[in-house]
Amino acid sequence: MKKMLALTMIVALFFVAACSSNNGGNQGGNNVAPTNNSGNNNTQEPVNSGTEEEGEIVPEPGASLVIWDANNQAAFLEEMAKEFEQQYGVSVKFEEVGNTDQVNKLMTDGPAGLAADVLLFPHDHVGKAAEAGLLLPNTAYEEEVLSENAEKTVKAVTYDGILYGYPRSVETYALIYNKDLVAEAPENMEDIFTFAETFADPAKNKFAFAWELQQFYYNFAFLASQGGYMFGDDNTNPEDIGLNNEGAVKGANLLKEIKDKLLPINTGDIDFDIKKGLFLEGSLAMELNGPWAIADYKAEGINFGIAPLPKIDGQPMTSFSGVQAYYVNAYSKYPQAAQLLARFLSTKEAQMKNYEMNSLMPSNLEANSDPVVANDEVIKGFLTQFENSTPMPSIPEMDSVWNPITSAFSEIWNDGKDPKTALDNAVNQIKDSIGTN
């Protein structure tokens, strides 16, 4: 029923149009009828995309746009904004808003007419934003997105069967190792245990292997390696939770062995900055980390390599992955221009430029095949792991997972609590929160 209502709304909103959009926010929304730009009201109404009948999108007369993104994209967006204005005659203003903060800000600023026209945030926020009616579906460039990106990338920026996103880049974590300390990347966890016997000295803060123990984002891989999972039906069914099944419990039991042999510390004793410091000073040989760590390691001259996560009992570790994508605000005064900008920033050419300027992993398959990208050992390492990753769930119920499962891991790791008991308790809390118990 929900999907049928969504499709009905699209027909009403976009009868003579093709439009585009992306990920999104929280819940709520309003029941006002869609209309073109409202103007004087304190609370705007979602706008009609207003695209041309033949499918061609042209900017509205006098259009000007605002885009939200993180500060590290400022130089890229400034350069692309100049090109966009030259091509379409539409000015683009960049405003710094953290990517994970945008949906919550859009909840209030969107209806008030204060939000950006184009946004950039991780795909796991799309469910809340779509449910709240904050995003324009990406219908104008749907064919391009489908043909230019991997299936898992497209699924990540799709919610309830509707495509919202304009993928810009993909990311996941992998094994980063210091080549001056580790001759060859380990293929399995047993290799790490063996290496630790001659390298590690926890009393002197010297470790063979570490990650941010408080982050379920990383801990999930250990459960998934043995058959645990988040939600059923490709992470869309909140009534089917696989965080306490037999495989998940087996993976959690492995964590107790890792603590004894590799990391005899509490979860609160290591965070991103502590781990980074250990790696830079040569006191940490291997870690779980993502592309966001690479710039600092390069700047410090660290001789590092990237490899897939080690196998456990012969089974590959499945990491969480993310898709960073552009989205169009449903309340934009200039939806046509906004759709053009979202597409302009997510083409192969734009992704190659973003790779060159910011070392982002392109989502575009042709960009990934470009020799410049394909021969980049860092990108190659992360893309290899990306093939064995699963996108973080984007359904709103995911919000109910983080606190209970983080507490469960703390109890297992710090207090020695029975993994089955801890995971059962966490799943019951999750079910209570989302109302499926």
N, C-alpha and C positions, 0 to 999 in steps of 0.2 A: 504493500500500500504506500509506504513511504517513497519508494522509488517511483511509483506511478504518479504520485503528487508532484515529485520533483520534475518528472518529465512533462507533466501538464504545465507547470510553471514555465519551463523552458519554452514550450510551444507558444505560450502567451507572450513571453518576454522577447522571443527571438523569431517571430513568425517570418519576418522578411529579412532575417539577419543571420550572420555567422559571427560568433564572437569567441573570446578566449579568456582564460582565467587560471587560477592556481590555488594552492593549499589553503588551509585555514584554521580558524580559531575555535571558539568555545561553544557556548550554547546560547539560548535566548533568541533574540531576533524579534521582529514585529510582524504584524499581519496587514500592514498597509499595502494598498495596491501599487504595483510597479508603475512608474511614470517616468517621463523625461525629467531633466534637471529641475529641482524644486526651487532653489533660489532663496526665498525669504524666510522659510520656516527654520526654526532652531534645530529641528530633527529632520534630516533629509530622508527621502524614500529611495529605495533601490531604483536604479535607472535602467531604461531600455538601452540595449546595446546600439541600436540605431545604425546597423551596418547596411550597406547598399544591397538592393534587391538581388543583383547579379552575384553577390558574394564578395565583391571587392570592398575592402575596408579603407576608408580615407579619413584623415583627421577632421574633427569638427572645426569650423572656422573659429579662429581665436583661441584654439586649445593651448593650454600649458599644463605640464605635468609635474608631479612630485613623486619621488621614489624613496622608499625606506630600505636601508641596508646597513650592514656593519661598517665600521670605519675603515677596515682593511680593503674595502671595495671602492673607496672614494676616488682614487686615481683612475681606476678602470672606468667607473661610471662617468667621471668628468670627461674623459676622452670619448666614450661612446655617446654621451649627450651631445657633444659638438657634432659628431657625425649624424646623429639622428635629426638634429635641428637643421643641418644642411640639406638633408634628404627630404624631410617632411615639413620643415618650417615650424616645428613645435619645440619650445624650450622645455628643458628638463632640469628640475632642481633636486639635488640629493639632500636627504635628511638622515642623520645617523640615528638609527633605532636598532637595538639588538635583535638579532633574528628570532630568538626564542621569546622575545617580549612583544612581538608585533601583533599577534592575534589578540592578546588581551587588550592591547591599546586600540586595535581595530574595533573591538566590541563597543567601546564608548565613542571613539572618534569617528568611526564610519557613519553611523546614523546622524551624528552632529555635523557632518560635512567637513571634518577637520583632518581626516586620514589621508595618507598618500594614495595616489591612483594605482601605483604598482608596488607590490611588496615582494620580499624575498625571505622565505623561512623554510625550515626543515619539514619534510613531508608528514611527520607524525602529528603535526598540528592541523592537518587538513580536515579531519573529521569534525572537530568542534566548529571550525569556521564555516564549513559547508552546512552543517546542521543549523547554524544560526543565520544562514542566508547572506553571508558577508562576501561571497565570492561569485564572480561571473564564471559560468562553465566555459571551458575552452573548446568551443565548437568550430571556430573559424580555422584553427590550425591543428585540428585533431589528427588529420591524415599525416601531417608532417611529424607530429610527436610520435605517432605509432610507428612510422617507418624509420625514424632517425634514432630511436632509443631501444634498449633492451626491454623485454617484456616485464621484468621485475621493476624496472624504472617507471614504466607506464603505470603499472599497478599501484606503485607507491603514491603517485599524484592523482589517483582516481579514487573517488569515494562513492559508494552505493551505485556503482556502475556509470558514474559521470566523471569525465575527465575535467580537472580544474587546472592542472599545472602546466607550466612551460619549463621543463627541466633545464637546469644550468650546469650542475655538477653532481657527482656521486662521491660517497665517502664511506669508508669502513675502517676498522682497525686491523692491524696485522702484527707480526712479530718483528720488532726492531732490535737489532743486535749490534754490538760494538765489534767490528771486524778485527780490531787490535787485540781483543780478548777472546773472541770465539772464531776459530779457524773456519768453521762451516756451520751454516744454519742447521739447527736440530730438526729432524723430521718428526720426532715424536716426543712425548713427555718423558719417557725413560731416558732419552739422550740428555735432557735437561737435568734430571736427577743425577746422572753420572757425572756431568760437568760440575755440578755443585759440590760434589765430594772433594774436589781439589781446588775449587775457586772460592766458595762461599765461606764467610766468617761473620755470622750475624752479630756477634759481640762487638765487632768493629764496624758495623753497618756496611758490610760487604755482602752483596746478594747476587745470586746467579740469575734470578728471574723475579719480576714483580709487575704489579699493575695496581690501579686504584681500587683497593679492596672494597671500598664502600659503594662503588658504582655497579649497579646491576647491569648497566650497559655492557660491561665487560664480563661479569659473572655469568651472564646468560649463556655464553659460549660453552662453558663447562657442562651445563645442564643439557644443552642442545646436542652436544657431542655424543650423548648416550641415549638420546631419544626424547628428551624433554622439549616442550614447545610452549609458546605463549597462548594463542587462541587457535581453535580449530578453523576449518574451512578457509585456509590461507589467511589466517589472522583476522577474520571478519566475524567470527562467532563467539561472542563473550560468554555464552553458556557452556562452552567447551574450553576448559583451562588445563593446560598440560604441564603446569609447574610443580606438580606433586605426583606425577606418574612414576612408574618404576625406573624409567631412564633418568628422570630429573633427580630422583633420590640417589641413584648410582653416581651421577655427576657431582652431587653435593658431597657425597662421601669421599670423592677424590680430593675435594678441597681440604679435608682434614689431613690427608696424606701430604698435600702440598705445603700446608702450614708446618707440619712436623719436619719435612725434609728441606724446605726452601725458604719459608717466610715465617719464622716463629715470632711474629709481632701481632699487635691488635690492628683491626681494620682502620682505626683512627690514627694510627702511627704513620700512615703513608698517604699522601695526596699527590695531586699533579705536580706541585712545585717541589716537594720533597723528592719525588721520583726523578724529576728532571735534574735536580742537583746531583743526585747519586749517579745518574747516567753520564752527565757531563764530566764528573770527576773520576770516572772509571771505576766506581764502586758498585755499579749495577751493570751486568753484562747483557741482559736481555729484558725486554719489557713488552707489554701490550700497549700500543699507542696508535694514533692516527696521523693523517697528513698534516694536521695542525701543529705537530711537534717539529716538523722537518726544518722549517726556516731557522729556528734557534740552533739546531744541531749543525746545520751548514755554516751558520755564522761563527760557531765555535770551532769549526774545523774537525768535527768528530768523523771518524772513518766508520760509517755505519752501513748496514744493509737492511733490506726489507724482505721478509719471507712469509709464506702462509703460516697460519697458526699451527702449532705442532699437533699431530694426531694423538688421540687417546684410545688405547686398545685397538689401534688400527683404524679408528673412525676419525674423519676430519672434524675439526671444530667449526661450527657454524657461527659466524659473527653477526651482530646486528649491523645493518647498513642504513645509510640515510641518503635521501635525494634532496638537494637544495634546488628549489624551483621558484620561478616568478609566478605571481598571482595578480589578478586584477580585482580591485575593490568594487563590489557591486554598487557602491554609492558614488563612484567616480562621476564627476560632471562631464568627463570626456572619455567615455568608454571605448570609442573607436580608436582614438589616439593611444589610449592605455594598452589596448590589445596589440597595436602595432609595436609599441615599445617593448612589451613583454616578449614578443616574437623576435624583435630586433636584437635583444640582449641574449637570446638563447639559441641563435643559429650556430652552425658549425664554426663560422668565421669568428663570431663573438666568443665562443668557448675557447677557440685556439688563442685568441688574444688574452683571455682571462688565465689560461694556462701559462702563457709566456710571462704575464705580469705577476701572477699570484700562485702559480704552481697548483691550480685546482685541477682535479681529475674530471675531464669532460664526460658528460653523459652521452653525447653524440657519438654514435658508433663509427662514423667516418673519421671524426676527430681522433678517436682512440686508435684508429688504424694509420693515422698520419705518421710517417717515419720519425718525426720530431718527438711525438708522444710515445709511440711504440718502442722506441729505443731508450727511453728514459727509465733507468733501472728502478728509481723510486716509484714512479707511477706504475710501472709494470708489476712491481711487488704488491702494491695495494689492489690493483685491478685483478690480479690472480686470486687474492682473497675475496674480492667482491663477488667473483663467480660462485663462491661457496658461502654466501651470506644470505640473510633474510631481512627484508626491509622491516624496520620497526613498525609495529601496528599503528595505524592512524585512526582507529575508531576511538570515540570519546572515552570509552570504558578503560582505555589504557591508563588514564589518570589515576584510577583506583588501584593500580598495581604497585606503583613505585614504593610507597611507604611500607606496606606490609612485607613485600619481598626483600626490601633492604634490611628491615628489622630481622627477618628470618636468617639472612646471611650473617648478620652480626651475631646472632645467638649461636649459629652453627660454628662460626670461626672463633669468636672470642670466648664463648661460654661452654663450648663442647656439647651443645644440645643435639639430641638425636635428629638427624636431617629429616627423616620422615615426619616426625612430630612437628618440627619447625615449619616445614613446607606445607603440611596439612593446615596448620593454624593460619599461615599466610593466605592460602587459597580460600579458606573459609571467610577471612576478613575481606578479601577481594569480592567474593560472591555477595557478602552482606552489603558491601558498598554499592555494588551495581544492581542489587536486587534480584539475583538469580539463585539465592539459597532457598 
